[in-house]
């Protein structure tokens, strides 16, 4: 395993982390839609449209593969996907109420410390009925704004999905350091999300000690990823 291969893997994982840390940025461009409206469109893009396109490109015979998998195994995968959906829904709500940088830091920080679609659909439709926001999908101030809302929501879905492709490609090149890949992805995602939060002035008005604590926390996250990386060579 050459250093060049590991460097390429790190670069791909870092690109995936940037994509993951940036996926919520297009949401800020959406006008007139409630959270549940654009989150549902984003989810369709991230978990149905773009994965299907990727399968058609990289594994055109994927339906034949599924047909050979035992039904009980597919059921387990489906149930685990539903559990992931609950986590993803909660993650989306955390970004809504806490902002990008703090929401990412808490959510992904817990993932590091502790180690889908169906749930995202049920909850969004429930909120749409309760808040009477289902009409968001067909009504807007103009046809252009409506089209852009769909575009930005789907762009968020693409950014979220592409991280998995890049992460998988990068992980495959890490060789004996493969086990570090997930920690690196999560750590860098928090870093990129925090930078976006600063750019968007989400921390405006916070005292200096908060910024100092933020910098120290980021240094700890980066250092922990580095320590995990070198531990494989000891």
Residue pairs with C-beta under 8 A, 6 or more apart in sequence:
1 175
1 176
5 173
5 175
6 173
6 174
6 175
6 177
8 170
8 173
9 169
9 170
9 171
9 172
9 173
9 174
9 175
9 177
9 181
10 170
10 174
10 184
11 170
12 166
12 167
12 169
12 170
12 173
13 166
13 167
13 170
13 171
13 174
13 181
13 184
13 185
13 188
14 170
14 184
14 188
15 166
15 170
16 162
16 163
16 164
16 165
16 166
16 167
16 170
16 185
17 163
17 184
17 185
17 186
17 187
17 188
17 189
17 191
17 192
18 188
18 192
19 159
19 160
19 162
19 163
19 166
20 159
20 160
20 163
20 185
20 189
20 192
21 100
21 104
21 188
21 189
21 190
21 191
21 192
21 193
21 195
21 196
22 159
22 192
22 193
22 196
23 156
23 157
23 159
23 160
23 163
24 95
24 100
24 156
25 100
25 156
25 159
25 196
26 152
26 153
26 155
26 156
26 159
27 38
27 42
27 152
27 153
27 156
28 200
29 148
29 152
30 38
30 148
30 149
30 152
30 153
31 140
31 141
31 145
31 148
31 149
32 136
32 140
32 141
32 145
32 149
33 133
33 136
33 140
33 149
33 153
34 127
34 128
34 131
34 133
34 136
35 92
35 96
35 127
36 123
36 124
36 125
36 127
36 128
36 131
36 133
37 124
37 128
37 133
37 134
37 136
37 137
38 149
38 152
38 153
38 156
39 92
39 120
39 124
39 153
40 120
40 121
40 124
40 125
40 128
41 137
41 149
41 150
41 153
41 154
41 157
42 153
42 154
42 156
42 157
42 160
43 88
43 116
43 117
43 120
43 121
43 124
43 157
44 117
44 154
44 157
45 153
45 154
45 155
45 156
45 157
45 158
45 161
46 156
46 157
46 158
46 160
46 161
47 116
47 117
47 120
47 157
47 161
48 117
49 154
49 157
50 157
50 158
50 161
50 162
51 161
54 161
54 165
55 62
59 65
66 74
81 116
81 117
81 118
82 116
82 118
82 119
84 116
85 116
85 117
85 118
85 119
85 120
86 119
88 116
88 119
88 120
89 119
89 120
89 123
90 107
91 103
91 107
92 120
94 103
94 106
94 107
95 103
95 104
95 107
96 103
97 103
98 106
99 197
99 200
99 202
100 193
100 196
100 197
100 200
100 202
101 193
101 194
101 195
101 196
101 197
101 198
101 202
101 203
102 197
102 202
103 193
104 189
104 190
104 193
104 194
104 197
105 190
105 193
105 194
105 217
108 186
108 189
108 190
108 193
109 190
109 221
111 186
112 183
112 186
112 187
112 221
112 224
125 134
127 133
128 134
128 136
136 149
138 146
139 146
140 146
140 149
163 185
163 189
167 181
167 185
170 181
171 178
171 181
174 180
174 181
176 232
176 233
177 229
177 232
179 228
179 232
180 225
180 228
180 229
180 232
183 224
183 225
183 228
184 225
184 228
184 229
187 221
187 222
187 224
187 225
188 225
190 218
190 221
191 218
191 221
191 222
194 214
194 218
197 203
203 210
203 211
203 214
